[in-house]
Amino acid sequence: MGSKGHGIGSKDGSPGLASGSGSTRHWIMGTKAYEARMPHHDGIKALWETKWKFPCSISVYPFHDGKPEDFEGIFTHLIENNINDGTSPDYTSAFFPAAEALTAQGDAALAAGDPKAASALYLRACTVYRIARFPYITAYPEVNCPVKWAAWEAQKTVYTKAAATWDVPLEEVDVPHAHKQGGDRDVIPVYVRVPKGEGRKFPVVVLMTGLDGYRPDNTVRCDEFLGRGWGVVVVEIPGTADCPADSADPASPDRLWSSLLEWMGRDGRFEMGKVLVWGLSSGGYYAIRIAHTHREQLAGSIAQGAGCHYFYDREWLERADGHEYPFKLTPAMAMKHGYKTVEEYKEGVQKKFSLLETGIIQQPSTRLLLINGTLDGLMPIEDSMMLFEYGSPKEARFFPGALHMGYPMANASVYPWMESIMVSA
């Protein structure tokens, strides 16, 4: 569909035929996985027991910074009360008491003179608020859910309490959106952290967040950057959280990044010859795009778990709701791209937003590293692989058998690549 002759997944350059299925293409993840509906979609009990309980038990995404005991009671309540709709106010409200209690404990620790303990408690509260606002929030063109938005505002407030205890503080900046047009809004909210060193300029990473992970959800990554002597600017992508870009306008991110990079140049703390972008999940689309549209202003870009063309294929979207995302994927993606219905999204998004259909990836690019798992059920690995057929040469590390983002192995490839770029730029 709209692939302009591109033929990944077939032997002869044409879309492959998946025997015995309704698919018109051999997806690299395999026909069985493509057609499967994963068990966690059978309700909140299944979500907890088959998908979320284990990562919660070891405090990894999306439960990073959290503790298992913060969630066990919440999910018991959700299961006992048969609250299965993650988009419902009842789901979201169930998390508030635990988050508020953790915040109060953090306040008490801070008052007792233990800022380290206070920070840990605040971050645990932030994790509870994060899961409360899943699967998705936006304020463009209007707030999609007032209860989830309340969780988002509370998360940001508590995060700033945690950040106030750190040796390298967090700065909240409203960057003027100097290049705004049409429906774009006035300011770009970002988080900024830079190493200590008055009057110095630092290499910097622009961290582009994803569909459900936003500015307060990247403490560990930011600490990794600071530990290497780099600054970091964390920014949300169009159609999510506080991003001011017109989500229905495919060109709005180009204006967004122009405004952001110009502000960074004026700010005086950043070494503008050493700017790296890292786009996470849905943010990977924008990491690919900016690598082409702003190539002369970047030392390099990392697109991790990115979708850019096949992800928008109707055939893929017809099955994506049953894949690894914890809730239905397409309603959130439709809203994120400015569509009023899932059907309108499926029908029109590839022609409007595909980086192949719009010609973006046929341009030259800066150095671009592609990272993902070959069994990604959200953003098909085909999207990363096809980039080698267009524009400038690319670099990649794909992880056989791994799911979305290539975890847990991916970071071991990303950080050394970033270090090499920062040294050579």
C-alpha positions in Angstrom: 0.0 0.0 0.0 1.7 3.2 -1.1 5.1 1.6 -0.9 6.4 3.0 -4.2 7.7 -0.4 -5.3 9.5 -1.1 -2.0 9.5 -4.9 -1.5 11.0 -5.9 1.9 9.6 -9.3 2.9 9.5 -10.7 -0.6 12.0 -12.3 -2.9 11.2 -10.5 -6.1 10.8 -7.0 -4.9 7.0 -7.2 -4.7 4.9 -7.6 -1.5 5.2 -11.2 -0.3 2.2 -13.5 0.1 1.7 -15.0 3.5 0.3 -18.5 2.9 -2.9 -19.3 4.6 -3.5 -15.8 5.9 -5.2 -12.6 4.9 -1.9 -10.9 4.9 -0.4 -9.6 1.6 3.1 -9.4 2.9 5.6 -11.6 4.8 6.3 -9.6 7.9 9.7 -10.3 9.4 8.2 -10.9 12.8 6.5 -14.0 11.3 2.9 -14.7 10.3 2.0 -16.3 13.6 3.2 -13.4 15.7 1.7 -10.9 13.3 -1.7 -12.5 13.5 -1.6 -13.3 17.2 -3.6 -11.4 19.8 -1.4 -11.4 23.0 -3.1 -12.6 26.2 -2.7 -9.4 28.1 -5.5 -7.8 26.0 -8.0 -10.0 27.8 -8.5 -7.5 30.7 -6.8 -5.9 33.6 -6.1 -9.3 35.4 -4.5 -10.6 32.3 -2.5 -7.4 31.8 -1.1 -7.6 35.3 -0.4 -11.3 35.4 0.9 -11.9 31.9 2.7 -8.6 31.1 3.1 -6.0 33.9 3.7 -8.0 37.1 7.2 -9.2 36.1 8.6 -5.8 35.0 7.0 -4.2 38.1 8.8 -6.8 40.3 12.2 -5.7 39.0 11.4 -2.0 38.5 12.0 -1.8 34.7 9.9 0.0 32.1 7.2 1.2 32.5 7.8 0.7 36.3 11.3 2.2 36.4 11.8 4.3 39.6 9.0 2.4 41.2 8.6 -0.5 43.7 6.3 -3.5 43.4 4.6 -2.8 46.7 3.3 0.5 45.3 1.3 -1.4 42.7 0.1 -4.7 44.1 -2.8 -3.1 46.0 -3.8 -1.0 43.1 -4.1 -3.9 40.7 -5.8 -6.0 43.3 -8.4 -3.2 43.5 -8.7 -2.9 39.7 -9.1 -6.7 39.3 -11.6 -7.1 42.1 -13.7 -4.3 40.8 -13.4 -5.5 37.2 -12.0 -2.2 35.9 -10.6 -3.2 32.6 -10.7 0.0 30.6 -7.3 1.7 30.9 -8.8 4.9 29.4 -11.5 5.2 32.1 -11.5 7.6 35.0 -12.1 4.7 37.3 -8.8 3.1 36.2 -6.8 6.4 36.6 -8.4 7.4 40.0 -7.4 4.1 41.5 -3.7 5.2 41.5 -4.1 8.6 43.2 -4.2 7.5 46.9 -0.9 5.5 46.6 0.8 8.4 44.7 -0.4 10.9 47.3 0.8 8.7 50.2 4.3 8.4 48.7 4.5 12.1 48.1 3.6 12.7 51.7 6.3 10.3 52.8 8.7 12.1 50.6 7.8 15.4 52.2 8.3 13.8 55.7 11.8 12.5 54.7 12.8 15.9 53.3 11.6 17.6 56.5 13.7 15.1 58.5 16.8 16.1 56.6 17.1 13.1 54.2 16.9 14.4 50.7 18.1 11.1 49.1 15.2 9.2 50.7 12.8 12.0 49.8 13.9 11.8 46.1 13.4 8.1 45.9 9.9 8.4 47.4 9.0 11.2 45.1 10.2 9.2 42.1 8.1 6.2 43.3 5.1 8.6 43.4 5.9 9.7 39.9 5.9 6.1 38.7 2.5 5.6 40.1 1.2 8.7 38.4 2.8 7.5 35.1 0.9 4.2 35.1 -2.2 6.1 36.1 -2.1 8.3 33.0 -1.4 5.3 30.6 -1.9 4.7 27.8 -1.8 8.2 26.4 -2.5 11.9 27.1 -2.5 15.0 25.0 -3.6 18.6 25.2 -3.8 19.1 21.5 -6.2 20.3 20.3 -7.8 19.7 23.7 -7.2 17.7 26.8 -8.3 14.1 26.0 -9.0 13.1 29.6 -9.2 15.5 32.6 -8.5 12.8 35.1 -5.4 11.5 33.3 -4.3 15.1 32.8 -4.6 15.7 36.6 -2.2 12.7 37.1 0.2 14.2 34.6 0.2 17.6 36.3 0.7 15.9 39.7 3.5 13.8 38.3 5.3 16.9 37.0 4.9 18.7 40.4 6.3 15.8 42.4 9.1 15.3 39.9 10.3 18.9 40.5 10.3 18.1 44.2 12.6 15.1 43.6 14.8 17.1 41.2 15.3 19.9 43.8 17.3 17.4 45.9 19.8 16.5 43.1 23.3 17.7 42.8 22.7 18.6 39.2 19.3 20.3 39.2 16.5 20.2 36.7 15.5 23.4 34.9 12.1 23.8 33.4 12.2 26.1 30.4 9.4 27.3 28.2 11.2 27.8 24.9 9.6 30.4 22.5 8.2 28.7 19.5 9.6 31.3 17.1 8.8 29.3 14.0 5.2 28.5 14.9 2.6 28.5 12.2 -1.1 27.7 11.8 -2.3 25.8 14.9 1.1 25.6 16.6 1.1 27.0 20.2 3.5 29.6 21.6 6.0 27.7 23.8 7.9 24.4 23.9 8.2 23.1 27.5 11.5 21.3 28.0 13.5 19.9 30.8 17.2 20.9 30.8 20.1 19.5 32.8 23.7 20.4 32.3 26.9 19.3 34.2 28.4 21.7 36.7 30.9 24.1 35.2 30.2 27.8 35.1 30.8 29.4 31.7 31.5 26.2 29.9 29.7 24.8 26.9 28.8 21.1 26.9 27.9 18.5 24.2 24.2 17.9 24.4 21.6 15.2 23.8 18.1 16.2 22.6 15.9 13.4 24.0 12.7 13.0 22.1 10.1 11.1 24.2 7.5 8.6 23.0 3.7 7.9 23.0 3.4 7.4 26.7 6.8 8.3 28.2 7.4 12.0 28.7 9.8 14.5 30.3 9.7 13.2 33.9 10.2 9.5 32.8 13.9 9.7 31.8 15.9 10.2 35.0 18.2 7.3 34.4 19.0 8.3 30.8 19.7 11.9 31.9 22.0 10.7 34.6 23.9 8.6 32.0 24.4 11.7 29.9 25.5 13.9 32.8 27.9 11.2 33.9 29.6 11.5 30.5 29.8 15.3 30.7 26.9 16.0 28.4 23.9 18.2 28.8 20.4 17.1 28.0 17.2 18.7 26.7 14.1 16.5 27.1 11.2 17.3 24.8 7.9 15.8 24.0 6.8 14.9 20.4 3.8 16.3 18.5 0.4 15.0 19.7 1.6 14.1 23.2 1.5 15.7 26.6 2.6 19.4 26.5 3.9 19.5 23.0 2.7 22.7 21.2 3.0 21.4 17.7 -0.1 21.0 15.5 -0.4 17.2 15.6 -2.4 17.1 12.4 0.3 18.9 10.4 3.1 16.6 9.1 5.4 19.6 8.8 4.9 20.9 12.4 7.9 19.0 13.8 10.2 20.7 11.4 9.2 24.1 12.8 9.3 22.7 16.4 12.9 21.5 16.0 14.0 24.7 14.3 12.7 26.8 17.2 14.3 24.4 19.8 17.7 24.4 18.1 17.8 28.1 17.6 17.0 28.6 21.3 19.8 26.1 22.2 22.2 28.1 20.1 21.3 31.3 21.9 21.3 29.8 25.4 25.1 29.6 25.6 25.5 26.4 27.5 25.5 24.0 24.6 28.3 23.0 22.2 26.3 23.3 19.1 28.8 21.3 17.0 28.1 18.3 19.3 24.3 17.9 19.3 22.9 14.4 19.3 19.3 13.4 19.0 17.9 10.3 20.6 14.3 9.4 19.7 12.5 6.8 21.7 9.8 4.6 20.2 7.3 7.0 18.6 10.0 9.6 19.1 12.2 7.5 16.7 10.0 8.7 13.8 11.1 12.3 14.6 14.7 11.2 15.1 14.7 9.9 11.5 12.9 13.0 10.3 15.2 15.5 12.0 18.3 13.6 10.8 17.2 14.6 7.3 15.6 18.0 7.7 18.2 19.5 10.1 21.2 17.3 9.1 23.7 20.2 9.1 22.8 21.1 12.7 23.3 17.6 14.2 26.3 15.4 14.9 24.1 12.4 14.7 20.7 10.9 15.5 19.5 7.7 17.1 16.1 6.2 16.1 15.2 3.5 18.6 12.0 1.5 18.0 11.0 3.7 15.1 8.2 3.5 12.7 8.3 5.6 9.6 6.3 3.9 6.7 5.2 0.3 7.2 4.0 1.2 10.7 1.4 3.4 8.9 0.3 0.6 6.5 -3.3 -0.3 7.0 -2.5 -4.0 6.9 -0.1 -3.5 9.9 -2.5 -1.4 11.8 -5.3 -3.9 11.5 -3.3 -6.3 13.7 -1.3 -3.9 15.9 -4.0 -3.6 18.6 -3.4 -7.3 19.4 0.4 -7.0 19.7 2.7 -6.0 22.6 1.3 -2.5 23.6 -0.5 -2.9 27.0 -3.7 -1.3 25.7 -5.1 -0.7 22.2 -2.6 1.1 20.2 -4.6 2.6 17.3 -7.0 4.9 19.3 -4.0 6.6 20.9 -2.1 6.8 17.6 -5.1 8.2 15.8 -5.5 11.0 18.4 -1.8 11.6 18.4 -1.8 12.3 14.6 -4.8 14.5 14.7 -7.5 12.1 13.5 -10.9 12.0 15.0 -11.5 8.3 14.4 -9.4 5.2 14.1 -10.9 4.5 10.7 -9.8 7.9 9.4 -6.4 7.2 10.8 -6.0 3.9 9.1 -7.3 5.2 5.8 -5.2 8.4 5.6 -2.1 8.3 7.8 0.4 6.6 5.5 0.0 8.9 2.6 0.1 12.0 4.9 2.8 11.0 7.5 5.0 8.3 5.9 8.6 9.5 5.6 8.8 7.5 2.3 5.6 8.9 0.8 6.6 12.4 1.7 10.1 12.1 0.3 11.9 12.9 3.5 14.1 9.8 3.6 15.2 10.3 0.0 17.2 13.3 1.2 20.8 13.2 2.6 21.0 12.8 6.4 23.4 13.2 9.2 24.8 10.0 10.8 21.8 7.9 11.8 21.8 4.9 14.1 18.8 2.5 13.9 18.1 0.3 16.9 15.3 -2.2 17.4 14.3 -5.8 18.0 13.4 -7.9 15.0 10.2 -9.0 16.6 8.9 -5.5 17.4 5.1 -5.7 17.3 4.5 -2.0 17.5 6.9 -0.5 14.9 7.8 -3.2 12.4 11.5 -3.8 11.9 10.9 -3.3 8.2 10.8 0.4 8.8 14.3 0.5 10.1 15.6 -1.9 7.4 14.2 0.0 4.5 16.1 3.1 5.4 19.2 1.5 4.0 17.7 1.8 0.5 17.3 5.5 0.6 19.4 8.7 1.1 22.7 8.6 2.9 24.3 5.4 4.3 23.0 4.4 7.7 24.2 2.4 10.7 22.2 -0.1 12.7 22.1 -2.7 15.4 19.1 -5.1 15.3 18.5 -7.7 18.0 17.1 -11.0 16.8 14.2 -12.3 18.9 13.8 -9.0 20.8 10.6 -7.0 20.9 10.0 -3.2 20.7 13.1 -1.1 21.3 15.5 -4.0 21.4 15.5 -4.2 25.2 17.3 -5.2 27.3 20.4 -5.3 25.1 20.0 -2.0 23.2 21.7 0.5 25.5 25.0 -1.4 25.3 25.1 -0.5 21.6 23.7 3.0 21.9 26.0 4.6 24.5 29.3 3.6 22.8 28.0 4.9 19.5 27.1 8.2 21.2 30.5 8.4 22.8 32.3 7.9 19.5 30.2 10.7 17.9 30.8 13.1 20.7 34.6 12.5 20.4 34.8 12.8 16.7 32.3 15.7 16.1 
